[in-house]
Amino acid sequence: MEPIDFWKMNGSGNDFILINNMDGKIKNDEMKDLVTKISRRRESVGADGVIFLEKSAHLDFAWRFFNADGTEVEMCGNGSRCIARFAYLLGIADREMSFETMAGPVSASVHGRMVKVLMPLPKDFSRDIAIEHRGLWEGVDFINTGVPHVVVYVNDLETYPVLEHGRSIRYDPFFAPDGTNVNFMRVLAPDRIEVRTYERGVEDETFACGTGSIACALAASKRGLAKSPVKVMTRGGDQLVIYFTPADCGQNQTEEKHAMFKEVWLEGNTSIVYKGQLHEEALLTVSDTI
């Protein structure tokens, strides 16, 4: 195997491996296997996800986003901020750009480490969804912000059993077969919330989740608990800011469910951790070395 150039970046605590695949060197049928091997922590590079930057016929570029388990998903908010800065620093796009995702086109603006992205509009909001109540909840909602998210309202976020309850909800039959991401949120003020997220595909709590932070801010807004802009304190200690403009839907409940907001922006810092080359030994498993 020829060495593969990559960057390691993080967006507010979510870490990613980014690979420039504009030349198509890595084929579609090779991606999943590569992702699962290099995403292993302690054995390889390790990451929450892997992003391939590719050519687009219509926009500045396209991306392919994979969770650490090799599943390809439509959207990742913090990943979209990292790929935007990556493309800008490589000279592939200007500071103001648009790129293709499976969830639709995404626009981004890069200003140093700070990146702001215009996200696909959310859909399928449901309040008080019919899943088992676990006693500590003040409410539970669902919203799709490019990927599916459950929002659970709790009083004590610090000691909450995020891993246990997050995994249980993620695999609840209500969300079969694809499952869902699960966010636990505490509203501190109309412009400030704190969030902890269990991410499907990573199958663990992560330090931050962009689409999850958006889901929490928008769901809280729908309950009258928050208004734009909303500052989101992540588990990793970084702050994300969610800007949104509610749509005027009147009394039309169908329209209310599918056209809740005119636009939604996600803003936060990105960091370049290091740049390197993947050696063939980064793909070996423990059994391969025995």
N, C-alpha and C positions, 0 to 999 in steps of 0.2 A: 504494500500500500504506500502510495506517495503521501508525504506529510500534508495535513489539511490545516491551513491557516484559520485561526479563530480568535475572537475576542470574548473575554468574560466581562459581563456588565451586570449591574443590579439597578433596579428601579424601586427605590423606597423599601428595600429589603427583599424583594423578589430577585433571584439571581438567574441569569440566562447565559447560554452559550450562543454566540452569533457567528454565522458562517456566510461569507459572500459567495453565493452560488449563481452569480450572473452568467457564468460560462457553462452552467449545467453539468459541471463535473460530477456532482453527486446526483445520481439518478433517483427517480421517485421510489423505486422498489428497494433502494438501499437505505432510505432515510430512517424508517422505524427502527431497524436493527442498530444503526449508528447512534440514534438518539438514546435508546435504552442502555447502551453500553457506556457512552460518555457521560450520561447523567448520574451514574452511580457515585455517591459520595464515598470518600476514603479509598475507593478502588480506581477511580478515574477522575475526570475534572470535577464532576458533580454540579448539578443545577436543578432548578425547579422546572426548566423547560429549555428547548433548543429552537432557534429561529433561523430559517434559511431565507436569505435575501435573493430574489430572483427577478428576471425581466418581466416587464408588463407592456402589453401592446398599447395601453391607453393612458396609464398614469406613470409616475416617476419610477415605481418599482412595485413588485408584489412580494408578499411574504408567505411562508409556510410555517405555521407554529405548531409545535409538538410539546405535550406535557412529558414529564420525565418517564412515564410508563410507555411512551411511544404512541399514545393516542393523539391524533391531529384534531385540533379544535378551532372553532371559528374566530375566537377573539381572546385577547389578553391585554388588559389596559396598560399595565406596567411594561409588558413586553413591547407594546406598540410605541411607547415612549422611548424605550431603548433602541429599537430598530430605526426610529426616525433620526436619532442622534448619530447612530452608526452610519446610516446612509449619507447624512450630511458631512460627517468627518471623512468619509471615503470619496466625497465629491460626486456622489451618484444623484444627490438631490440638493436643492437650495434650502435655505432656512425655512421657507414656507413650502410645504409639499403635500402630495396626496398619494396614497398607495392602496393596493388591492388586498383585501382580506376575504375570507369565506363569509364574513358577516356583512360585507359591503365595503365601499370605499371609506378610508379614514384620512382626514386632514390633520397635519401636525405643524407646529411652530417650534423651532429650536432656538434657544437663547442661552448659550453656555451650557451649563449642566441642567438648566431648567427646560423642560419640554412640556408643551401643552397640546393635547390631541382632542379633536372633535370626534366623538364616538358615534357609532350607529345608534339610532333611536331605540329606546327600550320597548318591550312589548310584553303582553300576557301578564299584566299585574293582577294578582289575586290576593285579597286580604283575608286573614284568618283561614288559611287553607286547612283541609281536613286531614291532618296527621296527628298521631298520638301526642297529647300534651304531657310534658315531663315535669310538671309541677313548679318549675322555676321560671317559666316563661310568662311574660306579660302580653305576648302576642306573637304571631308568626305569619309572615307574608311570603309571597313568591313574585319574582320579576325576572324577566330575561333581559340582560344588558349586553347582548352579544353571545353570552352563554347563560345557562340557567342558574339562578341563585335563590336560596331560601334566606330570609332575614328573620332572625329570632331576637326579640326584645328581652333583655335581662337587666336586673338591677346590679348584680355583682359580677362584673366581667373578669376581674382579676383571678378569682378562684373558680370560675366556671369550668366544668369538665368538657372543654371544647373538643378534645380528641374523641372521647367516648360518645358524646351526643352527636358530634359532627359526622362521625363514621356511621352511626345508626341512621341518621336522617339521609345521608348521602345514598345509602342502599335501601331506603324505605321503598316498598313496592309501589307507593304512590308515584314515584319518579322513574320507575322502570320503563324501558331497559337502560336508558343512558345515564341515569343518576343525576345528581345536582351538586353544586357547590353550596356550602352552608356557612352563613355569617352570623355571629353573635354580636349584638350591638347594644351599647349603652348611650342614650342621648344625654349629653351634658348641658347643652343649651341649643337654641334654635339654629346657631351657626357652628356648632361643634359637637362631634360624636367620636366615640372610640369603638374600634371594631377588631374582632379576632375571627379568622377565617380558616375553615377546613376546606382544602381544595381537592376535588376529584382529579385523578390523574397523577397527582403528587401523593395522594392518600395520607395526608398529614396536615397539621397546622402549618401555615407559612407565615413569614414575617409581614407580608402585605399582600393585598390582592386589589388591583385597580378596578376591575369590573365588579368585585364584591363591595368595594367602598362606594362605587356609584350606586349599586343596588340598595345599599343601606341608606344613603342620602336621599334617593328618590322615594323609597318606601316610607321613610320618615316624613318626607314632604307630603306624600299622599294622605298620611294620617294627621297632618297639620302640626307635626312636631319639629319641622325644620324648614328653612328657606335659604335660597341661594345667596351667596356662596356658602358651602358647608366645608369646614375644615375637618379632616378625618385623621385621627391619631391611630397609627398602625401599631401592630405588636412589636415591630422592629424599632419603634421610636420615631420614625420619620412621619412627616405630615403630608398628606395629599389634600388637594383642594378640588371640590366638585362645583362646577357652575352649571346651572340649568335654567331653562325658560319654560314654564308650564304652558301647555296648549290650552286654548279656550274651547272646551268641548261642549259647553252648555249642559243640556240634560240628556244627551245621547250617550247611553251607557256603553254601547258597542264601540263608539268612537273613543270614549273615555278609556277603554281598556287597551286600545291599539294605537292611540295617538295622544299620549299623555303629556309629552314634552316636545317643544319645537327644536331644541338643540341641547346637547349635553357635552360638557368639556371636562377633561381630567388633566390636572396639572401637578407636577412634582419634580423632584430632583432625579437625576440619573448619575451613575458613577461607572467609570471604566476601571475595572479591577486589574486586569492584565491582558496582554496579547501573547499568543503563542502558536505552536504547531502541534497538532495531534499526532503522536507517534503511534505506530501499529500496536505497541504494547498497551496503549490506553484502551484498546478494544478487547483485551484478554480478560477472561473470567478467572476466578480462583482455580477452577478445575483445569483450565488451560495451562496453568503454571506448574501443576504437579507432575 
